[in-house]
Amino acid sequence: MRRIRYQVAASLDGYIADPDGGYDWIPMDPDIDFDELMSRFDTYLMGRKTYEVTSGGGVQGDVWVFSRTLRPEQAPGVTVVANDIPGRLRELRSRPGKDIWLFGGGELFRSLLELDEVDGVEVAVLPVLLGGGVPLLPSPASRRRLQLISHLVYPKSGIVLLEYAVRRESR
């Protein structure tokens, strides 16, 4: 079964985007192998706002956008999911392929976490304080326990990569 992994960059104060939704504060660390990182995934899940801000994120693969307002004709080449999210995710997980990157959107993360559909949380903590913006996990959200799998420090940029498994509440 394919795993859904929330992999995201966050400021030290817990924001994944600035107040305008921007992400120009995220540095490119030459020690992070982005090609290798991208090779782990072939499917990407996004909320509508993330999709619009990133124009699909420049990812290569199957993009699913979760939205009640976006119409399929507004997003050609993308799968738009508006209902039966658990059923659609079961269908997606059962297909052959690589892991699935929950690419963006704190609200989508919160929703999928509530549905017990997130297997891993991988946060690149950046040494910047934004003071506000889009939170990693917006309120209200239920408490979830995580188990540390690994950590990695990038000394040049000060980025700390933390990888956690989500402890299952129901499944």
C-alpha positions as CSV (number, residue, x, y, z in Angstrom):
1,M,0.0,0.0,0.0
2,R,1.4,3.4,-1.0
3,R,2.0,5.9,1.8
4,I,0.8,9.4,2.0
5,R,3.7,11.6,3.4
6,Y,3.2,15.3,4.3
7,Q,6.6,16.7,3.3
8,V,6.8,20.5,3.9
9,A,9.2,23.3,4.8
10,A,8.2,25.3,7.8
11,S,9.6,28.3,9.6
12,L,10.9,27.8,13.2
13,D,7.6,29.5,14.4
14,G,5.5,26.9,12.5
15,Y,4.4,28.6,9.2
16,I,4.5,27.0,5.8
17,A,3.9,30.2,3.9
18,D,4.1,33.9,4.7
19,P,0.9,35.9,5.3
20,D,0.5,36.4,1.5
21,G,1.0,32.7,0.8
22,G,4.5,33.2,-0.4
23,Y,7.4,30.9,0.0
24,D,10.4,33.0,-1.2
25,W,11.8,32.7,2.3
26,I,12.7,29.1,1.7
27,P,16.4,28.9,0.8
28,M,17.9,26.4,-1.7
29,D,20.4,24.3,0.2
30,P,23.0,22.9,-2.2
31,D,23.4,19.8,0.1
32,I,19.7,18.8,-0.4
33,D,19.4,16.5,-3.4
34,F,16.0,17.6,-4.7
35,D,16.1,15.3,-7.7
36,E,16.5,12.3,-5.3
37,L,13.8,13.7,-3.1
38,M,11.4,14.0,-6.1
39,S,12.2,10.5,-7.3
40,R,10.5,9.0,-4.3
41,F,7.1,10.2,-5.4
42,D,4.9,10.0,-8.5
43,T,1.7,11.5,-7.1
44,Y,1.1,14.8,-5.4
45,L,-1.9,16.0,-3.3
46,M,-2.6,19.7,-3.0
47,G,-5.3,22.0,-1.7
48,R,-6.7,24.5,-4.2
49,K,-4.7,27.4,-2.7
50,T,-1.4,25.6,-2.9
51,Y,-2.2,24.6,-6.5
52,E,-3.0,28.2,-7.5
53,V,0.0,29.7,-5.7
54,T,2.4,27.2,-7.2
55,S,0.7,26.5,-10.5
56,G,0.9,22.8,-9.7
57,G,4.3,23.1,-7.9
58,G,6.3,22.3,-11.0
59,V,6.0,18.6,-10.1
60,Q,6.2,15.8,-12.6
61,G,3.5,13.2,-12.1
62,D,-0.1,12.7,-11.2
63,V,-1.5,15.8,-9.4
64,W,-4.7,15.7,-7.4
65,V,-6.2,18.9,-6.2
66,F,-8.8,18.8,-3.3
67,S,-11.3,21.6,-3.7
68,R,-15.0,22.2,-3.5
69,T,-14.7,25.3,-5.7
70,L,-12.2,24.4,-8.5
71,R,-13.8,22.9,-11.6
72,P,-11.9,20.3,-13.7
73,E,-12.0,22.5,-16.7
74,Q,-10.1,25.2,-14.7
75,A,-7.2,22.7,-14.0
76,P,-6.5,20.6,-17.2
77,G,-4.3,17.6,-16.6
78,V,-5.1,17.5,-12.9
79,T,-7.5,15.3,-11.0
80,V,-9.9,17.5,-9.0
81,V,-11.4,15.8,-6.0
82,A,-14.5,17.5,-4.4
83,N,-16.2,14.6,-2.6
84,D,-15.8,11.0,-1.3
85,I,-12.2,11.8,-0.2
86,P,-11.7,8.6,1.7
87,G,-12.9,6.5,-1.2
88,R,-10.7,8.4,-3.7
89,L,-7.7,8.0,-1.5
90,R,-8.3,4.3,-1.0
91,E,-8.5,4.0,-4.8
92,L,-5.3,6.0,-5.2
93,R,-3.4,4.0,-2.5
94,S,-4.3,0.7,-4.1
95,R,-2.8,1.7,-7.5
96,P,0.8,0.6,-8.2
97,G,3.3,3.4,-7.8
98,K,5.6,5.3,-5.5
99,D,4.7,7.1,-2.3
100,I,2.3,10.0,-2.4
101,W,3.5,13.5,-1.5
102,L,0.9,15.6,0.4
103,F,2.6,18.6,-1.2
104,G,0.9,21.5,0.3
105,G,-1.9,23.1,2.2
106,G,-2.1,23.1,6.0
107,E,-5.9,22.8,5.7
108,L,-5.6,19.7,3.5
109,F,-3.1,18.2,5.9
110,R,-5.5,18.8,8.8
111,S,-8.4,17.2,6.9
112,L,-6.4,14.1,5.8
113,L,-5.0,13.8,9.3
114,E,-8.6,13.8,10.7
115,L,-9.4,11.0,8.2
116,D,-6.4,9.0,9.4
117,E,-4.9,9.2,5.9
118,V,-1.5,10.6,6.6
119,D,1.3,8.1,7.2
120,G,4.3,10.4,7.7
121,V,5.1,14.0,8.5
122,E,8.4,15.2,7.2
123,V,9.2,18.8,8.2
124,A,12.2,20.8,7.0
125,V,12.5,23.4,9.8
126,L,14.1,26.5,8.5
127,P,16.0,29.0,10.6
128,V,13.6,31.9,10.0
129,L,10.8,33.5,12.1
130,L,7.9,34.7,9.9
131,G,5.7,36.0,12.7
132,G,2.6,35.0,10.9
133,G,1.3,33.3,7.8
134,V,-0.1,29.9,6.9
135,P,0.3,27.5,9.8
136,L,1.7,24.0,9.5
137,L,-1.5,22.7,11.1
138,P,-4.4,25.1,11.3
139,S,-6.8,25.1,14.3
140,P,-8.9,23.5,15.2
141,A,-7.1,20.2,14.9
142,S,-7.1,17.0,16.9
143,R,-4.0,15.9,18.9
144,R,-1.9,13.2,17.2
145,R,1.1,11.4,18.4
146,L,4.1,11.0,16.1
147,Q,7.1,8.7,16.3
148,L,10.5,10.1,15.3
149,I,12.0,8.1,12.4
150,S,15.0,10.2,11.5
151,H,16.5,13.6,11.6
152,L,19.2,15.3,9.5
153,V,20.9,18.7,10.0
154,Y,22.2,20.7,7.1
155,P,24.9,22.9,8.7
156,K,25.3,25.4,5.8
157,S,21.7,26.5,5.8
158,G,20.7,25.6,9.3
159,I,17.8,23.5,8.1
160,V,16.8,20.5,10.2
161,L,14.8,17.8,8.5
162,L,12.6,15.8,10.9
163,E,10.8,12.6,9.8
164,Y,7.9,11.2,11.8
165,A,5.5,8.3,11.4
166,V,1.9,9.1,12.4
167,R,0.7,6.8,15.1
168,R,-2.5,5.3,14.0
169,E,-5.6,6.1,16.0
170,S,-8.1,3.9,14.2
171,R,-6.8,2.1,11.1
